[in-house]
Amino acid sequence: MSRIEIPVAVPPDLYGKHRHDPTTRVLDAVATAKMAWSARLSRKRLDLAANGIRFPAVVTARTPVAADDDVVSVTFESPDGGALPLWQPGAHIDLELPSGRVSQYSLCGDPADRSRYRIAVRRIPDGSGGSVEVHDALPIGTQVALRGPRNAFPFAATGSTTRRLHFVAGGIGITPILTMVRAADRLAVPWTLVYCGRTRAALPFRDELAAYGDRVTIRTDDEHGIPAAADLLAGVERGTAVYCCGPTPMTAAVLDALRTADGIEFHSERFSPAPVVDGSPFTVTLAATGEQIDVAADETMLTALLRARPNQPYSCRQGFCRTCVLRVLDGHPDHRDTVLTPEEHADGRTLACVSRCHGDGLVVDL
Ligand code: FES
């Protein structure tokens, strides 16, 4: 981030002579202190805007929310009982687990309730996220740190051309959709939901959705087979905004079906990173050791770095959590994130999970 230079000495007068008047020096000192304070504040605001606020929280409730017991909802409150930061449907938080791992989870409680946050986590035994730790090592009373909330999946109810909403959720992808469904219902916007999963037992929050009757269609692989795009978009017509969250093949199928549709909006949140489709190979040189790491055209810089440095930090792999940020010392990064500020880019910061290189290589501060 660029620094704002603060004058530290009393400046000369208009004629270039240094001033010695004590009153002037006191006033200059006060003005200098005020400038330094507001510069620090500006930098802090920029940092907060990009990172979200980091604050302590404590686990106050845990509840199984799927019949197969593989999904647990976890509630967090402020240790002092105070109000938590505001959020909107579609928002997520970064959860810093006691192990130091950072994972992102959609908020699925009530945005109007400032006293608590709720997330829901499916246990993924072989996954790279923190789901096992959330299930096995996050009892009630555990102190954690949260960062955010941030929103990579904003909900706009209806737009200028849309009058109704259609939601598509796959499994644990119901978490952001649940808050949108509630918001649509409160706003009395016509909506429908197709909710898919392997089995009914694997679908979280079925009891909360039961209140909405036949506006919710449940499709499970064991009862209905793998759904086609037409099943997921049944009844969707011109003037509809579609919000989709679930496994990548499901989201891709819905997007493909809507690519040529007229008058239908599409909004989605992915579970996994998009494949690299327009990359060129380049080399990353680690400044501390001189080691050179080749990045293939179809892989991310982060993937290549992890081969050589398995402990390199990362989390979302989609360019929004900032965990994988690097400082580039030489070369021209091809920034493909949307979260770093222009000042951070100018300062050499880049996100290894999405950004690439204009040219043959980068030297990074590792
Ligand atoms: S891992 Fe989240 S921004 Fe790169």
Boltz pocket constraint, residues with backbone or C-beta under 6 A from the ligand:
constraints:
  - pocket:
      binder: B
      contacts: [[A, 313], [A, 314], [A, 315], [A, 316], [A, 317], [A, 318], [A, 319], [A, 320], [A, 321], [A, 322], [A, 323], [A, 324], [A, 325], [A, 351], [A, 352], [A, 353], [A, 354]]
      max_distance: 6.0
